[in-house]
Amino acid sequence: MPAIDAWRRRRDWAYRIAWTPIAEPVTAALTGAWLLVDDGTGPELLAACAEAIAEHGGRPLRVSLDLAADADGALEDRLKDAAAGEAIAGILLRTGQRTDRLAGVLPEEIRDVPLWQVAQDDEPGRAGCIGLPERLDARCRTRLAAVLQQGSAEEAVAVRPSGVYARRLVRTNLESDPETWWRPRGAVRVVGADTALGARFAAWLTAAGAAPDPDAPPTAVVHIGAPETAVALAEEVAGLDLDAIVFCTPLSGALSEAADPDSAAAQARLEALSRRLRADGRPALTVALGPVPDLDTGGAHVFELIRAAVGHGEAAVALADVDWAAIEPAAVGPLARALPELGHHGRAGLGRAADDAESLRRRLAGADAGERRAIVLDVVRTRAADVLGHASADAIDETGDFLDLGFSSFTALELRNLLAEATGLELAPVVVFELRTPAALVEFLLAELTTKEDLPDAAG
């Protein structure tokens, strides 16, 4: 039927935006000298990067620069002195420094070398950024060196003890119980209502029974604009009990022809903000809008998908009507590389994940209730230890709160991704913090696994 077919096509517009493991570089052998820009802040981060570079054959060179205060001539002279007689292979600086200022004063001989920003944030939110954990163990130092050596086609990567991660589109089914969907009511504040998208959003809210009112106490907020104003809005409404906090941004990085570094950076920063808010129990969602013809005729179906995504517990989704199988490989951006329609463009290792899930199910099918719990507990503790960089699963107390164990919003998402691969289950993005302890997570996973058709409730 045409109506049903149309709904199915619109349902296929929805994707989660998730940090997923990517194929790791094979070698980590650096050459030449690497400039580390030192502005007097974050000395531990620069020291860890210098250690990783030196361990893998490079020569770290620190150069003291104040990109906010020093004159252009002084900056250029210091850079020339630091680079004199050296084969400079790359430049690293801490996130938050003035990369535009640095690019403007680089001597000609090193103007074209790779420039990386490094950060110890929950997740990297800028193009050309490498996100690092608070402590770089040997595995992380090797992975950092490998990324520096081979470069990256990614807009940003995160290096963790459990692997190297990049942002990817993952198809998601938003057909949860409509009773859980966001239901606009009362006053809804729309920041950016003077934009074309904002005007459509406001019209839809009005049709749904809400009132786009910038002055009344809001039941929800919608933001269309730059990350800086989104952060300010999130702080402004921090004390309010809201039904939804929705950030809208253009989709960038899925199609190479539409790639824009500034847009990609803004999108990544909004996603990071949503995940931090979700980890704090706030109903935040970043929506990256790609080509959706429905917007030209009012956007009702797009807004229905946004309602569903809020209720589904998603932190970041993309909505795009794209026939990926018809896209030329050269036109595929990094964000879309894991989609199954792209065949060999997806991430290596997916077959192994399926094998791991099937192996787990076979082990559980032949075990009694006590053995099953022990098996799943081992899966949870082992992967939690891997994410946090512990040498043994013994470091993970099954009764401990995930926050107390050291999990952040990013590492909680890492654990969720690893458990989804290990079990073959579709897990909500916030499952780790919602269940709070490894023991509760084990019970949830056991209940989900025993509802599968091929796994009996008890071993015979």
VENLIN-V396998 format. One record per residue. PHI is phi in whole degrees, -180 to 180 (999 if undefined). PSI is psi as a letter, one per 20 degrees, with the letter a starting at -180 (none if undefined). OMEGA is omega in degrees with one decimal (* if undefined). Layout:
# VENLIN-V396998
PHI/PSI/OMEGA, PHI/PSI/OMEGA
This chain:
# VENLIN-V396998
999/p/-176.8, -58/g/-177.7, -65/g/179.4, -66/g/178.5, -60/g/179.9, -64/g/178.3, -63/g/179.8, -62/g/178.3, -63/g/-179.7, -68/h/177.2, -61/h/-179.7, -75/i/175.4, -74/i/-167.5, -92/p/177.4, -138/q/165.0, -79/q/170.6, -110/o/-170.9, -127/q/170.8, -82/o/-175.7, -125/q/179.0, -64/q/175.5, -119/r/178.3, -59/p/-176.7, -86/q/174.8, -56/q/-174.6, -75/h/-175.6, -120/r/177.2, -142/m/-179.1, -122/o/-178.1, -93/q/174.5, -134/r/175.9, 75/a/-178.5, -103/q/-178.4, -125/p/179.2, -81/p/175.5, -112/o/-176.6, -78/o/-175.1, -111/o/177.7, -104/j/177.3, 90/i/177.6, -114/q/177.6, 61/l/-177.3, -64/h/-179.5, -66/h/179.6, -65/g/179.1, -65/h/178.8, -64/g/178.7, -66/g/177.9, -66/g/178.7, -62/h/178.5, -63/g/179.6, -63/g/-179.8, -65/g/-177.9, -66/h/-179.4, -62/h/-172.4, -115/k/167.6, 99/i/178.7, -90/r/178.3, -121/o/-179.5, -76/p/177.6, -124/o/177.8, -86/p/174.7, -130/p/-176.7, -84/o/-179.4, -139/p/170.4, -110/n/-173.9, -70/i/179.2, -89/h/-170.3, -119/h/-175.1, -67/q/177.2, -71/q/-178.2, -56/g/-178.1, -62/g/-179.8, -66/g/178.3, -63/g/-177.7, -65/h/179.7, -63/g/-179.7, -65/h/178.9, -66/g/177.8, -62/g/179.3, -63/g/-178.1, -67/h/-175.2, -90/i/-175.1, -59/p/177.4, 73/j/-177.7, -109/q/171.4, -91/n/-175.0, -76/p/-178.1, -95/h/-178.1, -178/r/-179.1, -130/p/176.3, -120/p/172.2, -145/q/-176.7, -74/q/175.8, -58/p/-178.7, 106/i/175.2, -78/r/-174.4, -80/n/179.4, -65/h/178.2, -64/h/178.4, -67/g/179.6, -63/g/-179.1, -60/h/-177.8, -78/i/-177.6, -117/j/179.2, -66/p/174.0, -59/q/-173.8, -57/h/-174.7, -70/i/178.2, -123/j/-176.2, -68/h/-174.6, -104/j/179.8, -78/q/179.6, -60/p/178.0, -121/p/-177.7, -117/q/166.4, -99/q/177.6, -121/q/-175.4, -145/q/172.4, -110/l/-179.9, -99/r/173.4, -57/g/177.1, -157/q/-179.2, -68/p/-177.3, -120/k/179.2, -139/q/176.2, -66/q/179.8, 72/k/-175.7, -112/q/173.5, -113/o/176.9, -86/p/-176.3, -124/q/175.9, -74/r/-179.3, -64/h/178.9, -122/p/179.3, -94/o/174.4, -81/a/-175.6, -61/h/179.8, -64/g/-178.9, -68/h/179.6, -65/h/177.7, -66/g/179.7, -66/h/176.9, -61/g/179.7, -62/h/-179.6, -66/g/178.0, -65/g/179.0, -64/h/-177.3, -68/g/-171.6, -95/i/-176.9, 70/a/-178.8, -156/p/174.3, -83/i/-179.9, -81/q/174.6, -73/h/178.3, -159/q/176.6, -133/q/174.7, -121/p/178.8, -100/p/-179.5, -137/r/176.6, -58/h/-177.7, -88/i/178.3, 150/a/175.1, -107/p/-173.2, -120/q/173.0, -142/r/-179.6, -76/p/-178.5, -142/q/168.7, -81/p/177.5, -130/p/-179.1, -58/q/-179.3, -135/q/178.0, -102/o/-177.5, -91/j/-177.0, -82/l/173.1, -80/r/179.9, -60/o/-179.4, -56/h/178.1, -65/h/-179.6, -90/i/-177.2, -68/q/173.9, -64/p/177.2, -115/o/-178.9, -57/p/-179.1, -152/r/176.0, 57/b/-179.4, -90/p/175.6, -122/p/-179.1, -86/p/178.3, -113/o/175.0, -88/o/-173.8, 100/k/-178.9, -67/i/179.0, -84/i/174.9, -87/r/179.7, -61/g/179.5, -66/g/179.6, -62/h/178.6, -65/h/178.1, -67/g/178.9, -62/g/-179.3, -62/h/178.7, -65/g/178.3, -65/g/178.9, -61/g/178.8, -63/g/179.5, -65/h/-179.0, -82/i/176.8, 104/j/177.6, -96/r/-179.9, -127/o/175.4, -66/o/-173.1, -131/o/-177.6, -77/i/-172.7, -106/h/-177.6, -75/q/175.5, -58/p/-172.4, -85/q/168.8, -95/i/178.6, -160/q/176.4, -131/q/176.2, -124/p/-177.0, -122/p/175.4, -129/o/-175.9, 164/b/-173.4, -78/q/179.5, -59/h/-177.5, -62/g/179.0, -74/h/175.8, -67/g/178.0, -62/g/179.3, -62/h/178.8, -65/g/-179.7, -61/h/178.6, -69/h/-178.2, -64/h/-175.7, -101/j/-174.1, -58/h/-177.0, -92/j/-177.1, -96/q/176.2, -90/n/-172.7, -103/q/175.7, -81/h/-177.3, -160/q/171.8, -128/o/-171.1, -116/p/174.5, -108/p/179.6, -109/p/-178.2, -152/q/175.0, -67/q/176.3, -74/p/179.1, -132/q/175.1, 100/i/179.1, -84/h/177.1, -120/p/-173.6, -62/h/-178.8, -68/h/-179.9, -102/j/-175.6, -69/p/177.9, -145/o/-175.0, -56/g/-178.6, -67/g/179.1, -66/g/178.7, -63/g/179.3, -65/g/179.3, -63/g/179.3, -62/g/-179.1, -63/h/-179.9, -68/h/177.5, -67/h/176.8, -61/g/179.4, -62/g/178.1, -62/g/179.7, -61/g/-178.7, -67/h/177.2, -64/g/178.8, -66/g/177.1, -61/g/179.4, -64/h/177.2, -89/j/178.1, 86/j/-179.4, -95/q/-174.4, -82/m/-175.0, -94/q/179.5, -148/p/169.0, -100/p/178.9, -113/o/176.1, -97/o/-173.7, -97/o/174.2, -100/b/179.3, -70/o/176.4, -134/o/-174.5, -59/h/-179.1, -59/h/-178.6, -62/h/-178.3, -71/i/-178.8, -120/k/173.6, 117/h/172.8, 81/j/-175.6, -58/g/-177.8, -70/h/175.3, -60/g/-177.8, -68/h/174.9, -65/h/177.1, -65/h/176.7, -65/g/175.5, -56/g/-178.5, -65/g/-178.1, -65/h/176.5, -60/g/-179.5, -69/h/-179.2, -77/i/179.0, 85/j/-179.7, -74/q/174.5, -98/h/-178.0, -150/p/177.3, -132/q/170.9, -119/q/175.9, -121/o/-176.4, -154/p/176.8, -102/n/-174.9, -132/p/172.6, -89/n/-172.4, -63/h/-178.3, -64/h/-178.8, -94/i/-176.9, -84/p/175.3, -66/q/-179.2, -53/h/-178.1, -67/i/-177.9, -93/i/-178.3, -84/p/177.2, -84/r/-176.0, -60/h/-176.1, -64/h/-174.2, -99/j/-169.3, -67/h/-176.9, -92/i/-178.0, -68/p/-175.5, -64/h/179.7, -64/i/-176.5, -93/j/175.2, 59/d/-173.3, -70/i/177.9, -78/i/179.9, -74/r/-175.8, -73/p/173.6, -66/q/175.9, 102/i/-179.4, -65/h/177.8, -63/h/178.5, -64/h/178.8, -63/g/178.1, -63/g/177.5, -62/g/179.6, -62/g/-179.5, -65/g/179.5, -67/h/177.9, -63/g/178.4, -62/g/-178.3, -65/h/177.0, -65/g/179.2, -64/g/-179.3, -68/h/-178.4, -63/h/-178.1, -99/j/-175.7, -114/q/173.8, -85/r/-172.5, -60/g/-179.8, -65/g/179.1, -66/h/178.9, -61/g/-179.3, -63/g/-179.9, -64/h/-179.5, -65/g/-177.7, -70/h/176.4, -60/g/178.2, -62/g/177.8, -61/g/-177.7, -66/g/-176.0, -67/h/-179.7, -63/g/-178.6, -73/h/175.4, -64/g/177.8, -65/h/179.4, -63/g/-179.4, -63/g/-177.1, -84/i/177.1, 84/j/177.8, -79/q/-179.1, -74/h/-175.7, -143/q/175.1, -67/i/178.9, -61/i/-179.9, -75/i/-177.1, -101/o/177.3, -79/p/-175.5, -65/i/178.9, -97/i/-177.3, -76/q/175.6, -71/p/-178.0, -58/h/177.1, -64/g/179.7, -67/h/178.3, -73/i/176.4, 112/j/-178.5, -83/p/172.3, -109/a/179.0, -63/h/-179.6, -73/g/-178.0, -69/h/173.8, -64/h/177.5, -68/h/175.2, -58/g/-179.0, -62/g/177.7, -58/g/179.9, -63/g/-179.9, -65/h/179.7, -71/h/176.2, -63/g/178.0, -68/g/-175.9, -69/h/-174.7, -104/i/-175.0, 77/j/-179.2, -93/q/170.8, -90/o/-174.0, -107/q/178.4, -64/q/-179.0, -59/h/-175.7, -102/j/-172.6, -60/h/-176.3, -65/g/-177.4, -75/h/177.3, -68/h/-177.6, -88/i/166.0, 76/h/-177.1, -129/q/175.2, -57/h/-178.5, -62/g/179.1, -66/h/178.5, -66/h/177.5, -62/g/-179.9, -61/g/178.4, -63/g/-179.1, -64/g/178.0, -61/g/-179.6, -64/g/179.6, -67/g/-177.6, -68/h/-177.5, -78/i/175.0, -88/i/178.1, -67/q/-173.6, -60/h/-173.8, -95/j/179.4, -123/o/-177.9, -68/r/-179.9, -67/h/179.9, -148/q/180.0, -74/p/179.7, -87/none/*
